[in-house]
Amino acid sequence: MLSIIRDLSILRKFLFVNLVVFLIIGIFTIAYLKTIQPGLIKKKTSNHIRVIDNTIDHLKRLKVEFNQEDIKQFLLSTRFLFQNLDRVIFLDNTNLILADTDTLDLDPRSFSQRLDIVEFENLVLDEKKKIDIKKDDVDNKILSLDEIITNYSSSRDFGRPYTFTQEFYDRYVLTTVKNVTLDEKNIGYILISENSNEIKTAIDERKIFIIRTAVLVAIVILLFSIILNRFFLKPIGNLVDYTRIIKSKSSKKTKIENLKKRNDELGILTNSLEDMTQELQNRANTAENFSTDLVHEIRNPLASLKSASEIISETEDKNQRDKLVNILSHDVNRIERLITDYSQMLKDEVAISKEQMIKVDLKEIANSVVDDFNSIYYPKSGIKISIEIDKRFKKYEIIGIENRIEQILANLLENSISFSKNNKKIIVKLSKNKNNKVTLDVIDEGIGFKEKDTKKIFNRFYSNRPDKFGEHSGLGLNIVKNLIDLHGGKIIAGNNSDKKGAKVEIIFPNA
């Protein structure tokens, strides 16, 4: 059973749960309706029993003879005992009517009408005067007053109050009967009959209320199910289909465009899922393209290595062999640089995804990186890196990853140093533009960029400076571009307009 429920859809699970709850409520409702009628009858008949007991006590105390004249006089003199009661009947041992509150002429014909018995119940009075109602064995049928008394006389409850209900036309009547004894001999009966339409009305009202409530709840559940399916389950189903299509790499389209326009959690989830899917697809495409480019880039130096190795084994010319050795060394360096930078890029992508951006001071980072580079490169090449900071601004705070900002500046400086002659200058400038955005410029005195479309220099494995081809993988500026994109910044490359050399400008977003 549980496995079947587990395999159901959310909508079917919802409907199943509501059906179970509905059935449980229905069972409790039926049980409630079955108990409420006896409870109302007990409350009503308890007054009957009290009146009958008081009446018998008065009869015995006053020593009233059980005949028409004495009972009539008693009835007239003790009318106060029967206030709020519809009818009180006194009968002798032969079922002859002695007195009746409805008629003083005591005409027996007034009671010759037959009674439609709908339910025949028994009211038991125990030693503590508690009321207990139970079904009698008498079949439902039309009974006369004589038959009622006869059935009472022959029942096991004879001697105790006996209550039954009768319903005819628009009346619901409760009747309680009790025998009267003298010297342990039965001398007659007292019967109290009372119109109790309020009991039937109360039960009918409760039934109508329950039925209306059940119908209303069913309608609400139905409407809620339709809304749930229309606005939640169906969109979720579309998302499930979307993930299946992605998993199967199918070209089939799904209906998620409307979901992307929603402003609720489903809309956010859909957009996040699509963004994640697009990001994964872009990474997959990038990895595929990158691998293809890497193979292409490695193929050329490998071919050169193969040719050079074949020639060097055949030539005896020393100068020729030295040239070939240089070519071999050049190509090995090229391959080594490609593999190293490629491996670093992969490591960086994994690491960046786990790092958190915080507010950092670009001025401190720039000073630290420039000091490190001067201590390393100035003694070797005489290249001096100076830093110029616009003193109008005290802070140069940006939102970023500190070690990645250092990597950006380090790559740019290495690129400038690589294509600069000894004893040249490199300037690192910090300022803010008219939009109060932090700008970082790296300006060198090298050969500059030969490419007119400087956007191409940020492509992977691209280099327009073949004189130092073996020293570069063509990935340095591509790595810088990717890191700048990660920080939401912008990078612009071009040649220095004042004098020979290259200029790279980075614009960071406001912190």
N, C-alpha and C positions, 0 to 999 in steps of 0.2 A: 504493500500500500504506500509506504513512504517513498519507495523508489519511483512509483508512478507519479506521485505528487511532485517529487523532485524534478522529474522530466517535463512537467507542465510549464507553459509559458507564464510570465508574470501576470498577465490578464486572467488566465484560467486559474492560477493559484489564488488571485484576489477574489474571483467569483466563487471558487470552492470554499474559501475561508468564510465569506459572507453567507454562503448557503448553510454551512455548518452552524454558524452563529445564529442565523435565522431559525434553523430547526430547533436549536437549544432554547432560544427565546420562546418559540412556539410551544414546546413541551411544557416549559414553566408557566406559560400563559394558560394553557389548557388545565394544568394542575391548579392554578390560581382560581380559574372560573369554577372548577369543581368544588373547591373548598369555600368559596365566598357565599354560595347559596345556603349551605347548612349553617354557616356562621351567622348570617342574617336571620335565618329562621330561629336559631337558638336565642338570639337576642330578643326576638319578638315573642316567642313562646314562653320565655322565662317569666314574663309579666302575666301570661295566662295562668301559669302554674301557681304563682303567688296569689292571684285572685281566687282561684279554685280552693287553695288551702285555707285562705281566710274565710271563704264562704262556708266551707265544711265546719270550720271551728265555730262560726257564728250559729250554724244550724244545731250543732251539738250543745253549745252553751245555752241557747235559747230553747232547746228541746222542741224544735219545730217538727211537727208531723209531716211526713212526706206525702201530702195530698195536694190537690189543686188549690183549695181554699187557703190552707196554711202557707204554701209556697208562694201563692200570689201575694198574700199579705206581707210575707217576708221580702219578696222582691220589691214591693212598693216601699217598704220601710227601710230597706238597705240599698237603695238605688246608688248611693255614694260609692258602694263597693265596685260598681261596674262602670265607673266613669271612663271615658276614652275607649270603650269597647263597643263594637258594632252590634253584637248580639250575644245573649246568654240564654241557654235553654236548659230547663230542668225536665228530666224524664224519670218515670217510676221504673220499677223492676220489670215491667211488661212492655217497656219502650213507649209508654203513653206519655205525651207531652203534658206536663203539669203547669209550666209557666214559660213565658217567652218575653224578652224585653221588647221585641218588635211588635207584639200584639198582646193587649191585655185581655182580649176575649178568649185567648188560649184555644183558638180554633185549630184542631189538629190538621185541617185541610191546608193551613198556611205552611205546613212542613211536608206536604205530600210531594213537593217537587223533587226531582231526581238530581243527584249531584254527579258532575263529570269529574272523575278522579283522574288526575294526570300523574300524580306521584303520591305514593302512600308511604309515609315515614313514621318512625317510632321515636318518641322522646322519652328517654329513660332518666329517671330521677334517682340518683344513688343516695347513699347515706349522707353525703355532704351537700346534697341539693344541687349537684352539678348536672348539666344537661348533656345528653348524648343522643345524637340523631343517627339512625341507621335505617336501611331499607327494610321494608316488610316483605314478606313472601306473598302477599296478596297481589294477584295479577291486576294490571291496570284495566279497569272497566268501569262502567257506570254503576254506581252503588246508590241504593236508597239509604235513608237515615237508619232504618231498621237493620239493613245489611252492615252498615258501619258499626252500630252498637253490637250486632251479633259477632262480627269479626273481632271486635275489641274484647268481648266477653270470652271468646274462645281462644284468644291469643295468650302467649306466655307472659305478656306484659300486663295482663289484667291485674288491676289493683294499683297501677301506676299511671301517671299522666301519659296520654297517647295523642300524638300530634300528627296530622296529615295535611297535605296541601291539595287544593282543588282549583282547577282553572277552567272557566267556561266563559265564553264570549270575551269581553274585555276585562274580566275580573280575575284576580288572583287572591284566593281566600285561604287563610290559615285557620284550622279548626283543632282545638284541643279538648279531649274528653277524659273524664275521670269518674270512676264509680264511687258511690257513697255507701258506707256500711254502718250498721247498728248492731251491736252485740255480735260482731264478726259475721253478720249476714248482710248481703247486698240488698239495698232498698231502692236504689235508683242511680241516676247519672247526672252529671253536670257537664254541659257542653258549651264552650266559648268559641265563637266564630268571628273572625275579624278580616276585613278587607285589607290586603297587604300588597296593593299594586306597586307601592314604592320599592318592594323587593324585586319584583319583575322589572320595573323601570330601571332600577340600579344595575341589575344584571345585564339588561338589554343595552343600557348606555355604555357599560364597560365593554360589551361585545362589539358594539359599533365603534367605540373608540379604538379598540385593539385592531379591528379590521381596517379602519381608516389609517391607523398608524402603520400597520403592516403594508398596506398598499402604498402609502407615502414613502416608507423606507425602501420598498422595492423599486419605486420610481427613482428615488434618490440614488440608490445603488446602480440602477441601470444608466442614469444620466452620468454619474461619476465614472462608471466603466467606459462609457463612450468618450467622455472627456479625457480620461486616463489613457485610453488607447489612442485617441486622436492627437493629443498634444504631448504625450510622454512616451508611451510604449512604442508607437509607430516610429517616431524619430529615433528612439534608442535602437529599434530594429534596423533602421537605415544606417546608423553608426556601426552596428554589428556587421551588416553587409559590406560597409565600406572597409572595415578592418579585414574581412575575409578576402575582398578583392585585392587589397594591398598584399596580403599574405600569399595569395595565389598568383600575383603579378598579372592579373587580368586587366584587359582594357575596358571592361564593362563599367558604365557610369552608374553612379548612385545619386539619389535625390537628397543631397545635403546642402544645396544652395540656400534653401529656406532656413535651415538650421543655423547657418552662419550669420543670418540677419537677426537672430534672436539675441536679446540682452540678458537672458537668464543663464542659469548654470549650464543648461544644455548647449546654448549658443557659445558660451565660453569654452566648454569641453570640445565642441566641434571645431572651433577655430584653433584651439590648442592642439588637437589631434591632427588637423590638417597642416598646421605649422610644423609640428614635429615630423609628420610624414614627409613634408616638403624638404625639411632640413635633412632628414635621413636620405632622401632621394638625391639632394644636392651633394651630400657627403659621398654617397655612393658614386655619383657621376664624377665628382671631383677626384675621388680615389681611382676610378677607372681611367679618367683622362690623365691623371697624374702618372699612373703606372705606364700608360701608353707613351706619354712624353718622356718618362724616364728611360724606358726601353729604347726609344728613338735616340735620345741623347747619348746613351751608353753605346749604342750600336756603332756610331762613327768612330769614337776613340778605340773601340775594340777592333774595328776593321783596320784602323791605322796601326794598332799594335801588331796585328797579324801580319800586315804587309812589311812593317819595319823588322819584325822578328825573322821573316823569311829572307829579307835582303841582307840583314846583318850577318846571317850565317853563311852567305855566299861571297860577300865582299871582303877584300884584303886591304882596301884603302883605309888608312887610319882616320883621315879627315871625314870620310864618308861614314865610318863606323861611329865617330863622335857625334855627328849630326843625327844619326839614327838613334843613338843612345839618348840624346836630348829629346827627340820625338817620343821615344818610349817613356821617358820620365814625365814629359808633358802630358801624355795621354793617361798615364797611371794617376798623376795628380788630379787630372780632370775627373776620372772615374771615382777616385777616393773622395773628392769634394762633393760630387753628386750624391754618393751613398751617404756620406756624413750629414749633409744638409737635409736630404730626404728623411733620414731617420730622425733628425732633430725636429723636423716639421710634424711628423707623426706623433712624437712625444709631446710636442707643444699643444697639439689639438686635444689630446687626452687630458693634459694638465690644466689647460685653460678652462675646460668644461667644469672642473672641480674648484676653481679659484673664485673668490668673491671680490667684487669691486668695492673700493672704499675711497674716501676723500684723501688725496695725497697732494704734497707740495712739489710741483714740477721744478721749482728753483733748486730745491735741495737735491733732487735726483740728477738734474743737469750738472750741478757743481761736482757731485760725487763721480759721475761718469767721466767728465772732462778731466778731472784730476787723475783718475786711473789711467786714461789713455795717454796723457802727457808723460806720466812716469814710465810708460812702456815704450812709446813710439818716438818721443823726442830725442832720447839718447841715440837711437838707431838711425833715424832719418833726418833729424833736425826739423821735422814737421811740428809746428806749434799750434795747439788748439786753444783759442781764447773764447771766453764767454762774455756776452754783452747782455745786460739785463736792464730793461726800462725801469728806472728808479721811481717813476710816477706811481708805480703799483708795488705795494708791499708784499702781497701774496699772489701766488700763481697756483691756486688750488684747482684740481680737476678730479673727476670720478674715474678711477681706473685701478689696474693691478700694477703695483709698484715694480715688480721684477720684469713685467712685460713692457712697461714704459722704459725701463733701463735697456731692455733688449732692442727696442725700436731705435733709441738714440745710438746704441753701440753699433748696430748694423749700418746705420747711416754714416757714422764716423769711419767704420772699417771700409765702407765703399768709397768714401772721399779720400782716405789715405791711400787706398789701393791704386787710385787713378790720379794721384798727385805726385809731382816730383819732390825730391828732397828739399828741405829748407823752405817749403811753402807754408802758407797759413790756412787754417780752417777756423771759421767763426761759427759759434753757436749763439743765436740771438733769441731772447725771450721777451715777449711783449703781449699786448692785447689790441685787438682790432676795434673798429667802431661799434661792434655789437658786444663788446666786453668779453669776447672769447679769447682764451689763451692761445697764442701762436708760438710755434717753435720752428726756427729756421736753421738749416745747416748749409753753409756757403763755403765752397772750396775754390782753389785756384788751379784745378786740374784741367783735363782736356774737354770737359763738358759733355753734353749729350749730342750725338750726331743725328739721332732720330728726331724728325720734325714733330711727329705725333708722340709726345712724351708719355702718353697713357700706356703705350705698348711696353715701356720699360718695366712695368709692374707685372707683366706676364711671366709665367714660369719658364725657366730655362732661356730667357731672352737676354741677349747682350749685344750691343752695337759697338763694343770696344774690343775687337779681336786681338789687340796687341797684348792683353793680359788674360786671354780666354782661359788658359789652363788654371789660373788662380781663382776662378769664379765658377760657381755652379749655375748661376742664373736664377737662383732662388732667393737671394738676399732681399732684394726690393719687393719681391712677391710676399715674403714673410712679413715685411714691414707693412705692406698694404693690408694684409689680412688682420694684423694686430690693430691697425688704425680703425678698420671697419668694426672690429670687435668693440672698440671704445666709442663708437659712434662719431668718429672724427673724419676729417677730410685731409688728403695728402695731394700736393701739387708739386710737380717736378718741372724744371726748366733750366735754361742757362742764365748765368749771371749777366745782367745787362751792363754793369759797370766795367767789368773786365772779364778775362777768360776764366772759365770755371762753371761749375754746376751749382744750382740752388734748389733745395728741397724744403718746402713749407708744409707744416702740419698745423691744422686748426682743430682744437679740441672743443667739445661742447661745454656749455656752462655747467659748473658744479651744482 
